[in-house]
Amino acid sequence: MNRNLISDKDLVHLYVSGDESAIAVLLTRHKSKIYTSIYLLVKDRYLAEDIFQDTFIKVINTLKTGKYNEEGKFLPWVMRIAHNLVIDHFRKEKRTPTITNSEGFDIFDTIGISEESAEDKLLRDQSHTELRTLIQKLPEEQKEVLIMRHYADLSFKEIADLTGVSINTALGRMRYALNNLRRMMQEREQSFKQYL
Amino acid sequence: MVQTFTQNEMIKAMYHELSSDDMAELETQLENNVEFENSFENLSVLKSELNKLIESPSDETIAMLLKYSASR
C-alpha cells in the first residue's frame, strides 16, 4: 500500500510497533505546516528550526516510550507541543513577540529558483516580507487563529479546543484577522501609489 | 427557503468546513449576488497570498530527526 495514503493514526501505530519509516512519512506530511507556524510566531528561521527539532524530539520520545494518548489527532497534538515550546521560548527570553521585522540575510533564500531573475526574486522576497510583517501586526489572538487554521491546517473545532474558546469565537477571530490583513494590504497599496 | 450566508460561513467554505448541502447553497448565492461573489473572490486572493509564505525546515533538520529516532 502507498504509504502516503495511510492515515496519521495508522502511521503512529506502525511507528510505535517498530516501523521506523512511518515517522519519515509523518514528518514529510506535516513538516511545512508545523515549521511555517513556528516561523511566523518566532520570526527567526534558525530559532524556528530549533523549535521544530525540539518539537519532534518530544514527539519521538513520547511515542517511543508508549506515552502517547490516542484520544486526540496527531497534528493538533504536535501543534500543541510546538505552541508550548514557543511560549517557553518567549518566557525564557522574558519578552513577548514584537512587531519588528527580524529578516536579515538568509542563506535559505539563496537556494533554488534558478529561473527567476534577480529583480523578480527581490520583488517576491519583498512582498513576502511585507505580508509576514502585516501578520505580525495582527492582535495576538487573531494571529494565533490565522496561523493555526491556515498554516497548521487545524480545524476551527481543533483550534477552539486548543485555545479554550468556542468555535464561533475562533471563527470570528479568523474573520477579523483576514479583514484586517486585507485592510492593511490595501492601505499599503494606497500609500505606495502616492509615491508613483 | 433561501439561506443567507455570513462571512463566517464564507470562511468555513474557504477552508472546506462547510457541509456539502450548505456548500451547494453558497455556490448558488455566489452566482446570484455580485457583492457576495466579490467578497469571496477577495478572500480567495488573500488565501493564495498567504499560501506563498509556506516554508519547510531544512533537509539537515529532517535527517537529524530520523537519525535520532533510529537511535532511540
Interface residues (C-beta under 8 A of the other chain):
Chain A: E20 I23 A24 L27 T28 K31 S32 Y35 T36 Y39 L40 A48 E49 F52 Q53 F56 I57 I60 N61 K64 F108 S127 H128 L131 R132 I135 L146 R149 H150 Y151 S155 F156 N168 L171 G172 M174 R175 L178 L181 R182 M185
Chain B: Q7 N8 I11 K12 Y15 E17 N42 L43 L46 K47 E49 L50 K52 L53 I54 E55 S56 P57 S58 T61 I62 M64 L65 L66 Y68 S69 A70 R72
